[in-house]
Structure formats: structure tokens, C-alpha cells
Amino acid sequence: MPRRKTSTPTPAAYAALMARLAAVLGFMTAQGKSRPTLEAPEGTIRLVRALLTDLRRFATGLGHKRTIPALPHGPVKFSTLLLVLGEAKARLETLGLEHGFPYADPRSLKGRIDAANTDMAALLASATASFRRRRQQRMDEEERETQWGE
């Protein structure tokens, strides 16, 4: 299947790219922990290069050139793959935040911010309901006192 030269910068495309990046980064993390100084196989390097190319096309579609890092030429170690993928993920998350793309992966920066905002909204709703309930109780007590007092 031929690749497109540019990527459409939509929230769905952003979520798909972040999911791909998270999956590849998760797999590379497992490999990097067990053998960080070994060279990565050529197939793995091609997979990561293709992913980084897609990320660069997406960032270029948003008007950000040279945002996503590239792999060095020649043999690449697993530790280098992890470093470049981690930097690419951080930069793509930053672009997503700048452009308001929703991404709810709980491990991502945007996912953590969304979770914190959701928790804060729930706390505020609970506190507001509690204040209303207490105010209604006070009003009911005052009404009973005025009825008994007359």
C-alpha cells in the first residue's frame, strides 16, 4: 500500500499515531531493558524509521517542521531507539496539547491532565451538591422554627 506524502492532522489521526507510538515504545522498552547495548535488527529499525516518518508528516501538516527527531544512520542500539522514541512521544504530546487534540491514554501527559481535570470536576460537583444539601437543610430548619415559633 503506497504511503501518502502528507498526513491529515485530525484528532483521529493523532490518536492513531499516538497508539502506534505507544505500542512500539512499549515493545522497545521491553527489549531495551534486557539488552540495551545490542544493535537492533534491521527490520526493527525500518519499523521505527517508518513510524518516525509518519510522525514527521503529521507534524509538518500542523506547520511544525523539524519537530520529530530522526534515527542516526548506520547501526542503531536499542538504547538509542528508546531515546529517540521517547523524545518523539514527548514532542508529539506537546503538539497535541498545543492543537487541542484529545488523547486519553492514561500514561500520556494529556491523559494524566484529562484524568486530573475529571477528578477535579467530580470533586467540585460533589462539593456543590453538599453545599446545596446543607443550605436546603438550613432552610428547612428555619422554616420549621418559624412554624413552631408562631
Residue pairs with C-beta under 8 A, 6 or more apart in sequence:
3 53
3 54
4 57
5 57
6 57
6 60
6 61
7 13
7 17
7 54
7 57
7 58
7 60
7 61
8 61
9 58
9 61
9 62
9 99
11 101
11 102
13 58
14 58
14 92
14 96
14 101
14 103
15 101
15 102
15 103
17 54
17 55
17 58
17 92
18 89
18 92
18 93
18 96
18 103
18 105
18 108
19 105
20 51
20 54
21 51
21 55
21 85
21 88
21 89
21 92
22 89
22 105
22 107
22 108
24 47
24 48
24 51
24 85
25 82
25 85
25 86
25 89
28 44
28 48
28 78
28 81
28 82
28 85
29 82
31 40
31 44
31 78
32 78
32 79
32 81
32 82
35 78
36 77
36 78
36 79
36 82
37 77
37 78
37 79
38 77
38 78
39 75
39 76
39 77
39 78
40 48
40 76
40 77
40 78
40 81
44 81
45 71
45 76
45 81
48 71
48 81
48 84
48 85
49 71
52 68
52 69
52 70
52 71
52 84
52 88
55 68
55 88
55 92
56 67
56 68
56 70
58 92
59 65
59 67
59 68
59 91
59 92
59 95
62 95
62 99
64 95
67 91
67 95
68 88
68 91
68 92
69 84
69 87
69 88
69 91
70 84
71 80
71 81
71 84
72 80
89 108
90 109
93 103
93 108
93 109
93 110
94 109
95 101
96 103
96 110
97 109
97 110
97 113
101 110
102 110
102 114
103 110
103 111
104 110
104 111
104 114
105 111
106 112
106 115
